């Protein structure tokens, strides 16, 4: 008898951003004359940089000529891109990698979810709370989460990240097997220092756990002393997998390119996680398009890095405008310093979905309700700096106008 994966039926409601899109669409249908300003989903709005566009045009031309046409690419990415990642993204940090520890993919979101394929379903998973929903939902789909009790999943180990602890998780008493960490953090915008990350690396090494480290926003770090990679911490290559993305670093949300680092030194029970991930990718993934990989390579040229930094500065200035404007208006505001996200406490104890609806209907500004990121996200909303600069200023004025 044919059966479906019953774990999918356990998922409550829609994926967070699908639910937001649903509510926004309903509002537009009701009041089509209203002009909405989207500051909810973290989608980039600036065009691709000239260096990236030029590289794409050149690659397209190559694909139109018999002598330079390419079919299937290498499973783990072209060597030209993996070498650029090794030499430009990691060596400047003092981190040495071999290119066979770098796996090019179509997105950090995909990899953060797919990485669960190489782990057994009985592993205990720990997540920060609030947290990027993909970490939890994909483990629900895999059967590691247990049952939903209306607030939390019974088999997921939640690590509260609150105002009281500076939105940094504390080492859990119950030992997990898999630990998801994201710094700079989505959604709170919090960042972790080297000593703070060292605690987690030492903990994972001591307890035989694996850290899944999402560094998608490392390019937005502005403060000194904040590590850009988990591998800046001694011992991390023996216990951590790192995910990075070109989506927010270079505006590739529409291009789809990212990479995951799985060190050769990372072994569990004698099994090489590098080899397991390689096997998974070669079986279930057919690589990123040549044109896109050439575009990603261009990000690491001297001019490409300069252009990427200009775009990042644009978004971070938007984050500053949101942070300073709403803070001066009397709201309690976090983030926006080492990350493009601003984490705002809802006024007068309003629940996050109610405040989301109020901002949507009265200010015509789209945000993200904190409750969508987990129980500890209740009472907060997230705004992003990825919008247009002028519209961002207008959004802040609109929000202040309804407070």
C-alpha positions in Angstrom: 0.0 0.0 0.0 1.3 3.4 -1.0 2.1 5.7 2.0 3.3 9.3 2.2 5.9 10.6 4.5 3.7 11.2 7.6 6.2 13.7 9.0 5.1 16.3 6.4 1.5 16.1 7.8 2.9 17.1 11.2 4.0 20.5 10.0 1.5 23.1 11.2 0.2 25.7 8.7 2.4 27.2 6.0 6.1 27.8 5.9 6.6 31.2 7.6 7.3 33.3 4.5 4.5 31.6 2.6 2.1 32.6 5.3 3.4 36.2 5.1 2.9 36.2 1.3 -0.6 34.9 1.8 -1.6 37.7 4.2 0.0 40.3 2.0 -1.8 39.0 -1.1 -5.1 39.1 0.8 -4.5 42.7 1.8 -3.6 43.8 -1.7 -6.8 42.2 -3.0 -8.8 44.1 -0.4 -7.0 47.4 -0.9 -5.2 47.5 -4.2 -4.7 51.2 -4.1 -2.3 50.9 -1.1 1.4 51.0 -1.8 3.2 48.5 0.4 6.9 48.7 1.4 8.4 45.2 1.8 10.9 44.9 4.7 10.0 41.4 5.7 11.6 38.7 3.6 15.3 39.1 3.3 15.4 39.4 -0.5 18.0 41.7 -2.1 16.9 44.6 -4.2 20.1 46.1 -5.7 21.1 45.0 -9.2 24.1 42.6 -9.7 27.4 44.4 -9.8 29.1 45.2 -13.1 31.9 42.7 -12.6 29.3 39.9 -12.0 27.3 40.9 -15.0 30.3 41.1 -17.3 31.4 37.6 -16.1 28.0 36.2 -16.8 27.9 37.7 -20.3 31.3 36.3 -21.1 30.2 32.8 -19.8 27.0 32.9 -21.9 29.1 33.7 -25.0 31.3 30.7 -24.2 28.3 28.5 -24.0 27.3 29.6 -27.5 30.5 28.4 -29.1 31.3 24.7 -29.8 34.9 25.0 -28.7 34.0 26.4 -25.2 30.6 24.9 -24.7 30.2 22.9 -21.4 27.7 20.2 -20.5 27.5 18.7 -17.0 29.9 20.4 -14.6 31.9 18.8 -11.8 29.6 17.5 -9.0 31.1 19.6 -6.3 31.7 22.8 -8.4 34.3 24.0 -10.9 37.8 24.2 -9.5 38.2 27.9 -10.5 35.4 28.8 -8.1 36.5 26.5 -5.3 40.0 27.8 -5.5 38.7 31.4 -5.4 36.7 30.6 -2.3 39.7 28.9 -0.7 42.1 31.8 -1.5 39.9 34.8 -1.1 37.3 33.9 1.5 39.3 31.7 3.9 43.0 32.3 3.6 42.7 36.0 4.6 41.2 34.7 7.8 44.1 32.4 8.5 42.0 29.4 7.6 43.6 26.8 5.3 41.3 24.5 3.3 41.7 22.1 0.4 39.3 22.5 -2.5 37.8 19.1 -1.9 36.5 20.4 1.4 34.4 23.0 -0.5 31.1 22.0 -2.1 29.4 24.5 -4.4 25.6 24.4 -4.3 22.4 26.3 -5.2 21.8 27.9 -1.8 22.6 27.8 1.9 19.0 27.2 2.6 19.1 24.0 0.5 22.3 22.8 2.2 21.1 23.6 5.7 18.1 21.3 5.1 19.8 18.7 3.0 22.7 18.1 5.3 20.4 16.1 7.5 20.5 13.3 4.9 23.9 12.2 6.2 22.8 11.9 9.8 20.7 9.3 11.5 17.1 10.1 12.4 17.7 9.3 16.1 20.2 12.2 16.6 19.1 14.9 19.0 18.9 18.3 17.3 19.5 21.6 19.2 18.4 24.9 17.7 18.5 28.5 18.9 15.1 29.9 19.7 14.2 32.1 17.8 15.7 30.4 14.8 15.6 30.4 11.0 12.6 28.0 10.3 14.4 25.8 7.8 16.5 24.2 10.5 13.4 23.0 12.4 11.1 22.2 9.5 13.6 20.1 7.6 14.2 18.0 10.7 10.5 17.6 11.2 10.4 16.3 7.6 13.2 13.9 8.4 11.5 12.5 11.5 13.8 13.9 14.1 11.5 16.4 15.7 8.9 14.2 17.4 5.4 15.8 17.8 4.3 19.4 17.9 2.7 20.2 21.2 1.2 23.5 20.0 4.3 25.5 20.9 7.4 23.3 20.5 8.5 20.0 18.9 8.9 17.4 21.6 12.2 15.9 20.4 13.9 19.2 19.4 16.2 20.8 22.0 15.4 24.5 22.1 18.1 26.9 23.4 16.4 30.2 24.4 18.0 33.4 23.0 16.5 36.3 24.9 17.1 39.8 25.9 18.4 38.4 29.2 21.3 36.5 27.6 21.9 38.9 24.8 20.3 36.6 22.3 23.2 34.1 22.6 22.4 30.5 23.5 23.7 28.9 26.6 25.3 25.5 26.6 22.5 22.9 27.1 22.3 20.6 30.0 21.0 17.8 27.9 23.6 16.9 25.3 22.6 17.2 21.6 24.2 15.4 18.7 23.6 18.2 16.1 23.8 21.9 17.0 22.6 24.6 14.6 24.3 27.9 15.2 23.9 31.0 13.0 26.1 34.1 13.5 25.6 36.9 12.6 22.2 35.7 13.5 19.0 35.5 11.6 16.6 36.8 12.9 18.0 38.7 15.9 21.0 40.2 14.3 23.2 39.1 17.3 26.8 38.2 16.8 29.3 36.0 18.7 32.9 36.7 19.6 35.7 34.2 19.3 35.6 33.3 23.0 31.9 32.7 22.8 32.2 30.4 19.8 35.2 28.6 21.5 32.8 27.5 24.2 30.7 25.8 21.6 33.6 24.2 19.8 35.0 22.8 23.0 31.5 21.6 24.0 31.0 19.8 20.7 34.5 18.2 20.8 33.9 17.0 24.4 30.5 15.6 23.7 31.0 14.2 20.2 28.5 16.6 18.7 28.5 18.3 15.3 28.0 22.1 14.8 26.1 23.2 11.7 27.3 26.7 11.4 25.3 29.1 9.2 27.6 32.0 8.2 25.4 33.4 5.4 25.8 36.9 6.8 29.5 37.0 7.7 30.1 39.7 5.0 27.9 42.1 7.1 30.2 42.1 10.1 31.4 45.6 10.9 32.9 45.2 14.4 36.4 44.0 15.2 36.8 40.7 17.0 33.8 39.0 15.5 34.8 35.9 13.6 33.7 35.5 10.0 34.1 31.7 10.1 33.8 29.0 12.7 37.1 27.7 11.5 38.8 30.7 13.0 38.3 28.8 16.2 40.9 26.1 17.1 39.4 22.6 16.9 36.4 23.6 14.7 37.6 21.5 11.7 37.0 18.4 13.9 33.4 19.3 14.8 31.9 21.8 12.5 30.3 22.1 9.0 30.0 25.7 7.6 27.4 27.1 5.2 28.0 30.2 3.2 26.0 32.0 0.4 26.4 34.5 -2.4 22.7 35.5 -2.0 23.2 38.3 0.5 27.0 38.8 -0.1 26.6 39.5 -3.8 22.9 39.8 -4.5 22.6 36.2 -5.8 19.1 35.5 -4.4 17.9 35.1 -8.0 21.2 33.5 -9.3 21.3 30.7 -6.7 24.9 29.9 -5.6 26.4 29.0 -2.3 28.9 26.6 -0.8 29.3 24.3 2.2 32.6 23.4 3.8 33.0 19.9 5.3 36.5 19.4 6.6 38.4 16.2 6.0 39.2 16.1 9.7 35.5 15.8 10.6 34.7 12.1 11.3 32.1 10.3 13.3 32.6 6.7 14.3 35.3 6.4 11.7 33.0 7.7 9.0 34.2 10.8 7.0 31.4 13.3 6.8 33.2 14.9 3.9 32.9 11.7 1.9 29.2 11.2 3.0 28.3 14.7 1.9 30.1 14.2 -1.4 28.2 11.0 -2.0 24.9 12.7 -1.2 25.6 15.6 -3.5 26.8 13.5 -6.4 23.7 11.4 -6.2 21.0 14.0 -5.5 22.4 17.2 -7.0 23.6 18.0 -10.5 25.6 21.1 -9.8 25.3 24.9 -10.3 25.2 26.3 -13.8 28.6 27.2 -15.4 27.4 30.8 -16.1 26.5 31.3 -12.4 29.7 29.8 -11.1 31.7 32.2 -13.4 29.6 35.0 -11.9 30.4 33.9 -8.4 34.1 33.7 -9.2 33.9 37.4 -10.3 32.8 38.3 -6.8 36.4 37.5 -5.6 38.2 39.7 -8.1 39.6 42.9 -6.6 36.9 45.0 -8.4 34.2 42.4 -7.6 35.0 42.6 -3.9 34.9 46.4 -4.0 31.5 46.4 -5.7 30.1 43.8 -3.3 31.2 45.9 -0.3 29.5 48.9 -1.8 26.2 47.0 -2.0 26.6 45.6 1.5 27.3 49.1 2.8 24.1 50.3 1.1 22.0 47.6 2.9 23.8 48.3 6.2 23.0 52.0 5.9 19.3 51.0 5.5 19.7 48.9 8.7 21.1 51.9 10.5 18.2 54.1 9.3 15.7 51.5 10.7 17.6 50.9 13.9 18.2 54.6 14.8 14.8 55.8 13.6 12.7 53.3 15.6 15.0 53.4 18.6 14.6 57.2 18.7 10.9 56.7 18.5 10.9 54.8 21.7 11.0 51.2 20.5 13.4 48.6 21.9 15.6 47.7 19.0 18.4 45.1 18.6 20.6 44.1 15.7 21.5 46.1 12.6 25.2 46.4 13.5 26.8 43.1 12.3 23.8 41.9 10.3 21.2 43.4 8.0 18.4 42.4 10.4 16.7 44.5 13.0 14.9 42.8 15.8 12.3 45.0 17.4 10.3 44.5 20.6 6.6 45.0 20.0 5.1 47.9 21.9 2.7 47.5 24.8 3.1 43.7 24.9 1.4 43.2 21.6 1.8 39.7 20.1 4.0 39.6 17.0 1.3 38.5 14.5 -1.0 41.3 15.7 1.7 43.9 15.4 2.6 42.5 11.9 -1.1 43.0 10.9 -1.2 46.5 12.4 2.0 47.5 10.5 0.6 46.0 7.3 -2.8 47.6 7.5 -2.0 50.9 9.1 1.5 51.7 8.0 1.5 49.5 4.8 4.9 48.1 5.8 5.5 44.3 5.5 7.6 42.9 8.3 8.2 39.4 9.7 6.5 38.4 13.0 9.0 37.0 15.6 6.7 34.2 16.6 7.3 32.6 13.2 10.9 32.0 14.3 10.0 30.1 17.4 8.4 30.5 20.9 11.0 33.0 22.1 10.4 35.1 19.1 7.0 36.1 20.4 6.8 39.7 21.2 9.2 40.8 18.5 9.2 41.6 14.8 12.0 41.4 12.3 12.8 44.1 9.7 15.4 43.9 7.0 17.8 46.4 5.5 17.5 44.9 2.0 15.0 47.4 0.7 15.4 50.5 -1.4 17.0 53.4 0.6 14.3 56.0 0.0 11.5 53.5 0.6 13.2 52.3 3.8 13.2 55.9 5.1 9.5 56.2 4.2 8.8 52.9 5.9 10.4 54.2 9.1 8.3 57.3 9.0 5.1 55.3 8.4 5.8 53.0 11.4 6.6 56.0 13.6 3.4 57.6 12.5 1.2 54.8 13.9 3.0 54.3 17.2 
